[in-house]
Amino acid sequence: MELAVKAQGLDKAYRTGFWGRQVKPVLQGLNLEVPQGVIFGILGPNGVGKTTLISILATLLRPDAGEVAVLGLDVRRQAARLRERINLAGGATKFIWSLTVVENLRFYGHLYGLWGTFLATRIEELIELFELGPQRHIPFDRLSSGLKQRLALAKALINAPQLLFLDEPTGGLDPVMAQHTRDEIRRLNQLTGLTILLTTHNLREAEYLCDEVAFLQQGRILARGPIPELQARLGLGDQLILTFANDPAGLDYSRLPGLLSYQERLPVVELVVDQAELRLAPILAELQRNGNSLTKVQVRAVDLEVLYRELTH
């Protein structure tokens, strides 16, 4: 497995107070591996070090201790080479308001040392990818919020990065625009295979976007992996709430696939299974074979909020 990020023993602290005499640890012995090609989420409440971690990985901050390699390059010794291969976007990306879509992309391309035919071709690719063709000559200040967000993602890809960092990408957006931005991020990963590492305190957002997640608390990674793997590790499962037309006859719970536990409150039976999407159809088939009929089926998937509570308490 090729890694986009590998951090070992990462430490970072800030000096605070009068004359900077107090030291506030932010990251403490952090270890992290991020595979290439995934959307990977760094999760945790505000103030636990998510932005500091992203800033170190993106070469904006130097770590106090530890070894950090991004795309195989050391963030200290090879920062200049690394910056050519990564990009960073946040929830409040800045643009020159009087410039058009094309002019803004050209301006940021020049900052990356891109010129001439190569830059012109890259701009056209991004305009097509983010469907900005009709707005190409419209000034930034006349774009809708959704189009501004598309342009922000396009700008972050101007140098064709191999790794994109997104720091709270939907911060400050209204619910409709936030969901639109999530859709754009997913589409980008699916179309290009780009590795995306994002930070968020929004657990629902991470659940929607991420292939893998890591929970950050007190400067350390508590747990990381795909959500189903974390769910299994903690012994948590999805709920199937079945309402029977009558008392279930001849129901042998041991025959139900993926069952972790059950509770009867007839005519309702609550089943906890490892993965509802895999188990629902065979469980319903087994019930039908026994002549049972249902009036209602509810599925409640375990979510990241439950996982986070289990990890932190």
ABEGO torsion letter per residue (X at the ends): XBBABBBBGBBBBBBBEBGGABBBBABBGBBBBBBBGBBBBBBEBBGAGAAAAAAAAAGABBBABEBBBBGGBBAAAAAAAAAAABBBBBABBBBBAABBAAAAAAAAAAAAGBBEAAAAAAAAAAAAAAGAAAAAABBAAABBAAAAAAAAAAAAAAAGBABBBBBGAABGBBAAAAAAAAAAAAAAAAAAGBBBBBBBABAAAAAAABABBBBBBGGBBABBEBAAAAAAAAGBBBBBBBBBABBBBGBBAAABBGBABBBBBOABBBBBBABAAAAAAAAAAAAAAAGBBBABBBBBBBBAAAAAAAAAX
